[in-house]
């Protein structure tokens, strides 16, 4: 996930109380020198690594397009006979592979060195590959309502696009097809006949484009929390199905069931009341505090942030019980200062706009959002930004599914509220040579949720047999007092 703006995948950054380590933006410096260095993870561990760069056109469709430098960190293999390099594709869009390797997935990066070199790649516009200059917002912060946030995103994105274009940035180059072609150029730069892909969330959306455009360059793929070619915008009905599963899980605890007879009904009641009569919530600001008008849409946005993984998901009952009792001050610690969640960083928004949505899916999602528990807040800023920047959509051919023969290990968390199992099922059908791993009671960040996943990844990339596997974690508990 990206940590720079409150869009559909960086939304966890809004839950500052729940995940404080993710509540602040991080950006590598593209000026950091190439060559060997000591890589330091967030837990203090260090390892030898190599920082590298290569150049690509910013938009390959434009003759003479300016060239941008893309960066990565290579963790050399410990094998005497290493296989094809394993390239990590971060989520987001907007996540940094180099930054991800510093966190809970660091042990997986290290374990995979037994198979091959492991590449923590920073996609165009992120981290070591940062190429879009920062800019200050010029549109005043809106109320956290549907109308307010939609208008803000559209106006600020249009202003930012003009500013960056005038500065010589080819913003049209920030799309998933160009991103996929970067992986092919990375393979050539590495001197590898093939590369293997290891990705999560948006990283799987990108991997599907790589498999469509450069199938002969890819040996194997290990993908988690799948996002299909036409799934930039998630179906609200699938999120409702997930919330119904959560409600049934809550119902196994008599105390929780007594306090909350029906969780989706409680959520709807709170949203409807606050959308009709927004509350004033005092939130932290860059200096001091600021009063923010909080509508039901803002609460839906908060809930969308918390459903991705069980540790945050379990916070919802207490929050909604407090809101139902009129205690709106419970929201203040869950949001960082407005300048952190109202921001346009360029790459994530441009990628989402270009990936777009087919008309048939848009019509279905628009209809479902009218009655869904989280409405369309779950997907912001898409489809809210649709049409704000004309001419960037990659078209329905980009979004068309394909038949994939590449060996694939597909990993899913059964309690993933960002890419629910119902969404992932549509993608899984495209893979003809697949092995599935389901982790019961794991969420979106499933790679690090269960220790056996690392072992399975190593076996898979070592080309050892891996069978369909069902792993289990302890079920979450839902405190209500």
N, C-alpha and C positions, 0 to 999 in steps of 0.2 A: 504493500500500500504506500501511496505517496503521503507525505506528512506536511504538505505545504498549503493545501486549500481544502475547504469543506465540500469536496465533490463526492460523487457516488462511491468512491473507494477510499478516499482519504477521510471519510466521515468519522472514523475511529478517533481521529485527532480531536474531535469535539468532546470526547469523553475524558476530559483532563483528569478527573478524579479517579476514573476507572483504570486508565492506562497512562500515568504521568510521563513515562519514558517516551511515549509517542506524541505527546502534546506539543512538541516543539519541532520546527523545521530543521532539516539537516541538509547541508549541501557540501559535497566535496569540491575541491578547488582544481579546476582544469589545468592550472599552472603547475601542479605537483609534477616533479620530474619523472621521466620514464626510467626503468631499470630496477635492479634488485633493491629491496628494502625489507624492514621488519614490520609485518602487519600485526596490529594490536587489536584484539577483539574487545567487546564491551566488558567481558568478565576478567580482563587483565591478561589473558593468555596471548602469547606471541608466536608467530611462525614466519619462516622465510617466504617471501612472495616476490612477484615481479609486476611492476606497473607498466602497462603498455598503451600505445595509442595508434590509431590509423585514421586516415582521412577519407571522407565520402562527400559527394555533392549533397547540399542541403535539400534540393529537390531535383532528382534525376530527370524529371520531365522538362526542366527549364535549361536550354543550352547556356552554358557558361555560368550556371548557378554557383554561388560561393561555396567553398569547401569548408566543412566543419570537422573538428577533431573529436573522435569517439574514444573513450577510455575504458580500461578494464584492469582488473587485478587477476593475475594467474598464480594459482597455488600449484607448484610443480608436483608431479606424481611421485609417489614413493615406490612404485612398481618398477622392477627391472625391465618390464616389457609392457609399457603403458598402451592403453587402447585409445580410441578416438577421444579428443578433448570433450569434456562435459561443460556445456555453456548454461549458466543459470540465467533465467529470464524472470525478472522481478515483476510483481504485481503493480497495480495502480489503475490506469497508466500514470507514471510519474515516480514509481518506486526506484530506488537505487540498488543495484545488485551488490555494489561494493559496501554500501551501508547495511544491507541485509546480512551479509556475511559476518558483520560485527556482533549480531544479536544471537537469538536462541538457535539459529540454524548453523552457527559456526561449527559445532561438532560434526554436522552432516557434511559440510564442505571438507573438513579434515578427513573424515572417514572415506569419502569418495576419492581421495588422492591415491588410495590403494589400487584404484582401477585406472586412472588417467589424470592428466592435468585437469584442474577444475577452474573454470573461468567465471569470475564474478563480473558480469558485463553491465555497464551503465548505458542504457538505451539513450538515443539522441534526446537532448534537452534535459538530461538528468545528471546529477553528480559530476563525475569526471568528464562527462560529455555535455556539460552545461553549455548552451549556446544561445539562449534567449535571455537578454538582460532583465534584471529585476526592475520593476516599476512600481511607483506608489499608486494606490487607488485614488481616483478622482471623483467617484460617485459616493455621496453620503451613505452611511450604513442604514439599511432599511429595518423595518419591523420584521420579526421572525414569523411572517405570515406567507401564505402561498403567493399572493399578489406581490408583496414587497420583495421577496427573495427572487422571484422570477424576473421582475423588472430590473432588479439590481444586476443580476448575472448577465442579462442580455445587454444592458447599456454598458457595463464595465468591460465585457468581452469585446464589444464593437470598438470601444475606445482603445483598448489594449492592442487589438489587431491593427488598427490604423497606426498607432505609435510604433509598433515593432516593424511593420512594413516600411514605414518611412525611415527607420533606422537600418534598412537593408536586410532584414530577416525574411527569409522565404518561408513564411508561416504555413504555406500550402504543403511544404515538405514534411510536416509533422503529422504523419498518418501511419497506419499499421503496415501498409504495403511497403513504404520506404523503410520502415523499421525492420521488416522482414528481409529486405534486400541488404540491410546493414549486417544481418547475421551471415548472409552469403559472403559479403566482403570481409567479415571477421574470419570466416573459415579460410578464405584465400590468404589473408594476412598471416594466419597461424601456420600456413603451409600444410593444412590437413586435408586428406582426401574426403573425409566426412567429419561431422561433429555430431555429438549427442546433445539433446536438449532436456533440461530439467527446469520446470517452471510451475508457477502457481497463479491462479486468478487471471488478471489481464495477461500475465505471461503465457497462459495457455491460449488465449485469444491470438496472441502474437505467434505462438508456435503453430497454430492451425494455418495461419497465413504463410509461414515459412514452408510448411508441408505442401501447401497448394502451389507456391511459386518455385520452390527449390527442393522437390521431393528426393532427388537423387543425391543430395548433399547431406542428408540426415540419416544416421544409423538407427538410433533408438530415441524414444521420448518417454520421460517420466513426468506426468502432469497431475496436479492436484487442484481441487476446487475449480472445476472446468467452467470456462466461459466460451460459448460458441460464437460463430461468426456473426449471428444476428441476435446476440444476447447482451449487447452493450446496455440495453434497457431491460431490466428484469420484469417478469410478469408479476403484478400484484397478487394474482390468484395463487401463485406458487408461494409467495411470502405468507399469505393467509394459511395455506396448508401447513407451512412450517410452524406458525404460531399456534395452530390447532394441536400439533404434536407436542409443542411445549406445554400447552394447557393440560393435555392428558398426562404428561409427565408430572406436572405440578399436582394433579389430582391424586397421585399415589401417596401424597403426604396429607393426612386428615386435617392437620392444623392449617396448612396452606389452603386446602379446599374450603375449610370453614371461613377463612378470612377473605378468600377470593373465589366465589362460586364459578366464575367464568372470566378468565383473564382477557380474552379478546373483547368481551362486552365491557369490561372495566376500561380498557384502553379507548374504545370508541367513545364512551361517555365522557372521558376526560378531554379527548380531542375536540369533540363537538362543542363542549362548553367553552373551551378556551378559544376556539376559532370564532365563536359567536361573540365572545367578550374577552379579548386578550388581556393578559395580566402584565403588570409592570414588574420586571425582575431586575434587581441590581446585580450587575456582573462585573468581574474584574476588567480593567482596561489597562492600556500601556502605562498610565499613571493614575492611580486612584481607582474609581469605579465609574460605571456608566449605566443608566437606566435603559433597558431594552424592552420593547413591546413583544410579548411572547404569545403567539397564537397557537392553536392546535397543531398547525403545520410545524412549528418549531419543536413541539414535543414529539411529533412523529419523526422529525429529523434526529432528535436525541435517541429515540428508540431504535431507529435504523442503525445508529452507531453501535448500539449495545447488543444487537442480536447476532453478530458475527461469530462470537466465541463464548462458550459457557461461563467463564469467569465474570464477564460483563453482563451476559444474559441474565444471570441470577440476581442482578441488582434491580431488575424491572419491577417485581412485585412491590417492594418497599417504596420505590419512587412513585408508582401509580397510586398506591394507597395514600401517600402523602398529598399528591396532587388532587385526588378525589376529595380529600378533606380540606382543600383550599390552601395547602402549604406550598405555594409556588417557589418559595425560597430554596427548596430542595434542588432546583434546577441550576442555580448559580455556580456551584462547584463543578458541574458537568460540562461547562463551556469555557474554553480559553478566552482571552481577550478578543473582541470582535475583529481586530486587524489580522488575527491568525486564521479565523474561519471565513472571513470575507476577503478572499484574495484570488487573483487570477495569475497563474504562473506560466500559462501558455501551452506547454506540452500536453498535460492531461486533457485540457479542454479541447485542444485541436484534434487530438487522437480520437476522443469521443465523438466530436462532430463529424469527423471523416468516416468513422466506422458506422455511424448512423443507425438506421432502423428501416426495415422494409415497411411499405404502407400497410400491408395486412397485419403485421405484428403491432404497429403503432395503433391501428384502429382497435385491436383487441385489448391492448394495454390501457388505452384511454378509457375504454368502457369498464374494464376491471377496476381501474383506479377510483372510479366514482363511489364504489362501495367497499373497497379494501381497507383493512385496519390502518395501514400506513399510507394509504393513498398513493400519490406519486412522489412523496417526499423521499422515499427510499432510493430513488434513482437520480436525484438532483446532481448535476445540472442538466441531465438529459431525461426526458425530451424537452425540457424547458428552454434549452438553447437552440433547438431546431430552427433553422432558417435565419439565425442571427448573422451568420457569415455565409453568404450564398456561394455555391460553386465548389465546396470542399468535400461533399459527400462522395465516397468511393463507389457507390452504386450497388445494385442488388447482386451483380456478379461477384463482388467481393464477399457479400454475405451468404452466398450460396454454399450449401454443405458439399462435402466431397467424400469419396471412398478412400480410406486411409489403410494401406497395407503395412506401413512401418510398425515394427514391434513397439507396443506401448504398455506402460505400467500406469494405471489410472487410480488415483488415491482420493478418497472422499471422507469427510467427517459427517456422521449422521446428524449432528446438531449444528451444521453450518447454515447460518441464517443469511449469509451474503450471497452464496450460490447454492440454493437449496437442492436437495437430491432430485426433485422434479425437473429443475432446470438442467442439471447435469445429464440426466437421462437422454435428453435430446442430442447431446454432443456425443455421448458414449456410443450411440448407434452407428456413428461414422467409422469407428475403428474396427477393423476386421481381424486384427492379430493382437488382442488385448488381454491383459491380466488385471483384475480389479482387486483393490484393497479398500475395505470399508472399516473405518474406526468408529465404533459405537461410542456416543457421548463426546466425540471430538468435534471441534468447530472448523472454521474457515482455515485457520493456521494449523493444518493437520500434519504437516511434515514433522514438526517437532513435538506433536501431542503425545505420541506413543513411541517408546524406544525401539520397538521392533521395526518401525518404518525405515529407519536408517539401514538396518541389516538387509531389508528387502531391496532398498535402492542399490546397495552395493552388489548384491547378487544379480539384480537385473542388469545393471550396466556391465557386470562381469560376464554377461551372457550365460549365466547359470539358470537352470529352470526355476521359475517362480510360479506358484499356483495361486488361484484366487484365494484371498485370505480375509477373514473377518476377525478384527481385533476389538477388544473391549476395554474401555476405561470405566471407572466408577461414575455412576450418574451424578449430575449436579444436584445440589440442594438449593431451595428457594426460601431464604429467610423472609419473614413478613413482619418481624418485630426487631 
